[in-house]
């Protein structure tokens, strides 16, 4: 009996994603760039400034992790303030409006099918996303060899 043929597994990245480098490559606000993908999800880096459009995602939750700056997530029921090192999950179906009074760098975790403007189509809608530059291969971290036995 023949073994089933499986496509080759993709090669793992040889370097970690450097968020500072990723954000430095993004030149426009409200223009998410894909930094990674896993299990049907995308990890996106985006710079925010000013008001975005009120919108909702009927089928997807959306996680906003602030890397730099302070993001105000306006909800119809109030506002959530998200600072560096903090994240907030907007549940599916909840109308929201991201607002950044000063520039914010945020990492988004959401299904690959998520449209940035949700149920709204306008000049801010991004149908096709760019990718951040691939991480530069660097020296490998030393492997843990365990305690020395002399």
C-alpha positions in Angstrom: 0.0 0.0 0.0 1.4 3.4 -1.0 1.9 6.1 1.6 -0.3 9.2 1.1 1.6 12.1 -0.5 1.7 15.1 1.6 2.9 18.5 0.5 6.2 19.5 2.0 5.9 21.5 5.2 6.9 25.2 4.8 10.4 25.9 6.1 10.3 27.6 9.5 11.5 31.2 9.7 15.1 31.4 10.9 14.7 34.6 12.8 12.1 36.2 15.1 10.0 39.1 13.8 11.4 42.4 15.1 8.4 44.6 15.7 10.5 47.8 15.7 11.8 46.9 12.2 8.4 45.9 11.0 6.8 49.2 12.1 9.7 51.2 10.6 8.8 49.6 7.2 5.2 50.9 7.3 4.8 54.4 5.9 1.0 55.0 5.9 -1.6 55.0 8.7 -4.5 52.6 8.6 -2.6 50.3 6.2 -2.2 46.9 7.9 0.7 44.7 6.9 0.9 41.0 7.4 3.7 40.0 9.7 2.8 36.4 10.2 0.2 33.7 9.7 -0.9 30.8 11.9 -3.9 28.5 11.9 -6.0 30.6 9.5 -5.2 33.7 11.5 -3.0 36.7 10.5 -0.7 38.8 12.7 -0.8 42.3 11.3 1.2 45.4 12.1 -0.5 48.8 11.6 0.2 52.4 12.4 -2.9 54.4 13.5 -3.5 58.1 13.7 -6.8 59.9 14.0 -10.2 58.4 13.7 -11.1 55.3 11.8 -14.6 54.4 10.5 -17.3 53.0 12.8 -17.6 49.3 11.8 -18.2 45.8 12.9 -17.1 42.3 12.0 -20.1 39.9 12.0 -18.1 36.7 12.0 -14.7 37.6 13.5 -13.3 38.7 16.8 -10.4 41.2 16.6 -7.5 41.5 19.0 -5.6 44.9 19.2 -2.2 44.7 21.0 -0.6 48.1 21.4 3.1 48.2 20.9 3.6 52.0 21.1 1.2 54.8 21.9 -2.3 54.8 23.4 -5.3 53.6 21.4 -8.9 54.5 22.4 -11.3 51.9 21.2 -14.7 53.6 21.0 -17.7 51.4 21.5 -21.4 52.3 21.4 -21.4 51.4 25.1 -18.3 53.4 26.1 -14.5 53.5 25.5 -11.6 51.2 26.2 -8.1 52.8 26.5 -5.3 50.4 25.5 -1.7 51.3 26.3 1.7 49.8 25.4 1.8 46.2 26.3 -1.9 45.9 26.7 -4.5 44.3 24.4 -8.2 44.3 23.9 -10.5 41.9 22.0 -13.4 43.4 20.1 -16.0 40.6 20.0 -17.6 39.8 16.7 -20.7 41.8 16.0 -19.6 44.7 18.2 -19.5 48.1 16.5 -16.3 49.9 17.2 -14.2 52.9 16.1 -10.4 52.9 16.8 -9.2 56.4 17.6 -5.5 57.4 18.0 -5.0 61.1 19.1 -1.2 60.5 18.5 0.4 57.8 16.4 -0.1 54.3 17.6 1.7 51.1 16.6 -0.6 48.1 17.0 -0.4 44.4 16.3 -3.7 42.8 15.3 -4.6 39.1 15.5 -7.6 38.2 13.5 -8.8 35.6 10.9 -7.3 35.9 7.5 -10.8 36.6 6.1 -11.2 39.8 8.2 -11.6 43.0 6.2 -10.1 46.0 8.0 -13.3 48.1 7.6 -15.6 45.2 8.4 -19.2 45.9 7.1 -18.2 49.2 5.6 -16.4 49.8 2.3 -14.7 53.2 1.8 -11.4 54.8 1.0 -9.8 53.1 4.0 -10.8 49.6 2.9 -7.7 47.4 2.1 -8.7 44.5 -0.1 -5.1 43.2 -0.5 -2.6 43.6 2.3 1.1 44.1 2.0 3.6 42.1 4.0 6.3 43.5 6.3 9.8 42.6 5.1 10.9 39.1 6.1 13.0 38.9 9.2 16.7 39.0 8.5 18.3 35.7 9.3 20.5 36.1 12.3 22.7 33.9 14.4 20.8 31.0 16.0 20.3 31.1 19.8 22.6 28.7 21.6 20.9 25.5 22.4 20.5 24.6 26.0 23.1 21.9 26.7 22.1 21.3 30.3 24.4 21.4 33.3 28.0 20.8 32.8 29.3 17.4 33.9 33.0 17.7 34.6 
